[in-house]
Amino acid sequence: MTDRPADFIASFMDDYFAESDEHLTAVRRNLLLLEGAVDGEAPAPVVEELFRSFHSLKGISAMVELKEAERLAHEMETCLGLVREHRAVLSAPGFEALVDAVTALEQVIVARRAGQPIPAIDDHVARLAAMCRGARSHSESTPSLLRDAAAANTADLWKVTFTPSPDLVARGVTVDSVRARLSSVGRILDVTPRVTGDGRISFDFQMTGVDDAAALESWSDDGIAAERATVVPPKRDAEGEPQPPLGVRAFDAPAAPANFVRVDLVRLDDLMRLVGDLVVSRARLEDALHRAERFVPSPEWRALQEETDSIERQLRDLREGVMRVRLVPVAEIFRRMPFVVRDLARDNGKRVQLELAGQGTEIDKFLIERMMDPVLHLVRNAVSHGIELPDERVAAGKRPEGTIRLAATTVGETVVLEVSDDGRGIDIEAIATRARASGIAIPDNGLDPQTVLDLICSPGFSTKAHADRESGRGVGMDVVRETVQEVGGTLSVDTRPGLGTTFHAVLPLTLAITDALIVHAGDRTFAVPQAAVHEVGEVDPQSIRTIENNELFTHRGQTLPVVRLARLFGIESAARSRMHMMVIGTGLAGVGLLVDRISGQREIVVKMLRDPLVTVAGISGATELGDGRLILILDVAGLTRRLRGRGSLARAAV
Amino acid sequence: MQTILIVDDSATIRRMVRASLGALPRTMFVEAASGLQAIEALAVSSVDTIVLDLNMPDMHGLDVLRFVRSHDRYRDIPVVVLTTRGDADSGEAAAAAGASAYLTKPFSPAELASTVTEFLAAARTAAAASVNPRESSR
């Protein structure tokens, strides 16, 4: 039959995956909207959009010869077609079958993408087919859905005519933009194209509820003519059949603008690397300039200096611009969560409401991908361990329905992801008991949140006697924290018995280039990512007290454990009368990092150390300075983590 | 120079159609993602052939086809309709509405290219002749 060469298909697989992702995202969103309408009147626009998504998925899956996806999409399209034509009502089992089939469809596409065997789909197809047995729909012959019939008998009618032309299109005035504009001043009932007497094409918009007639009349320069209409437009009668009253679509929701481009992440990485090279070159230039300073007359030197300063500013703008291109809304992570919560709550007999906040918050594409599983795990934990069963909640004086909140906010150069629940809180006693049983020493005065986190993030640590379905998924809390730390972030927890638990992950906006402080210990130089540093100050080493081998410093009325960078890495360094201290971390997790001096602040290009053989505790990567020297970047989160054990003991001794 | 209007709400399919027809000489492509956009494209560009999807938002492909066939100015433009496998009756519906040919997704790039080439040539040599609805051989 067809002769689509393999390389023709192969060259469209990326498009296929990207577009099917978009459709699946829309499907998930719409299925959630549909869930509330099970056994009742399904909202027509939702059904319509679902139908269309499945139809498109069917078409593109057929083109790339992914037959399993084509079949699943076809069956679901058929079911939705029946609902759309009011020939069937969506029942609860039907809805479950749809949700399961969507999951299967997703698995089929994921398997194809990963080059793995395609999972069997026959059960899903049979289940769907059984569901819509009886009335097979002829979906493609349904008339177009160009009308908002529900409001078609209102009195206040306007006829707005738009006549497109090449000039208007060049100015961005198109039928879509006009439609969006008209939607902002009233409600569009219908659009009909027609050919005018002079042979041009016009679009007639029937409108009602126009609240700004002046605006309508002021757009005549854009090919828009408005007049009051008195007659209700006759119903169009496609193929002589009565128009079913169902497929009505609110015309006020214009199609999403198509002014997006898709870019391969690899190309953006290349661009970022080039910007990184530029940053290094500029730093070299500045170094060379400083060496030349005494040979150049001062007015000329000042001019040079001003030029490199402006290059630096422009470079920073360029870097930020490239970085912004890499940013995507965290909504990508959030979107699938309602599904996960819904399924898991059902399986566990719990009632959970999911709140999402800050979905527009943007974060690096790479980070989004890395954070997907950890956030998923935190949300699963919140449902299965955090939220109590409805009767337990009622007994505790709470609403039977628990709330899980997933929030994202931008704070400076970081993004904070928060997963919180109003459940029972982490059972600290159980954790202490379990830790003691494993031979871990626990201070008598209880556990601080950081230690609790350390314990629940230890590999294999579980207070459960047996692994349940959720904990058997291969991602444990240890992996969650490891992933957060790998991308240069920090994880913390706040838990209150009976009130709930909140996990905060503080993540860098991007990984490639960052601001850093250049610090010295002995003859060594290090870079410290500035986002991790809370405060910088000069201290007199004399003011540091030593208690039981731990050095402590009083800072802003609080006792901070002090760590000497030189001692940490076994670097020889002469005693000094003044040293610089950086305060890293806050509150109980705070540590003072003592260095000989801080010599400046620079933009650095981060080269991650990925080779497991050269991994050094406390070092996260390397960077090149302007003079060509390679220096190491401190893994501040890792350092404080290692030191905090000592810190908390020290505090206990105070 | 000839202009082919590609109408499909799927960006992937539009790219595939374009790639299939990419080898045609002196050809420009105009794309539309909805029925309304397709009509607008007719208004602002001079279109020689339309490759048309049926199931689209806002305005169904059949309505676009009917619009084209009911106005003198556009009546003779060849329209190759793309239907989707499994939607059994839409081919006949398209033929009834005046489709010049219809192909079923998954379509063959070579078949699409030869169909479009044939119509373009026919339209050039016999601009006045009306186009008979015909079904492509599959």
Interface residues (C-beta under 8 A of the other chain):
Chain A: M1 T2 D3 R4 P5 F8 S11 F12 D15 Y16 E19 R52 H55 S56 K58 G59 I60 A62 M63 E65 E70 H74 H138 S139 E140 S141 T142 P143 S144 L145 L146 T163 P164 S165 P166 L168 V169 T174 V175 D176 R179 V191 P193 V195 G199 R200 I201 F203 A238 R249 F251 A255 A258
Chain B: D9 S10 A11 T12 I13 R15 M16 A19 A33 S34 G35 L36 Q37 I39 E40 L42 A43 V44 S45 D53 L54 N55 P57 D58 M59 H60 L62 D63 F67 H71 R73 T83 T84 R85 G86 D87 A88 D89 S90 A93 K105 P106 F107 S108 P109 A110 E111 R138
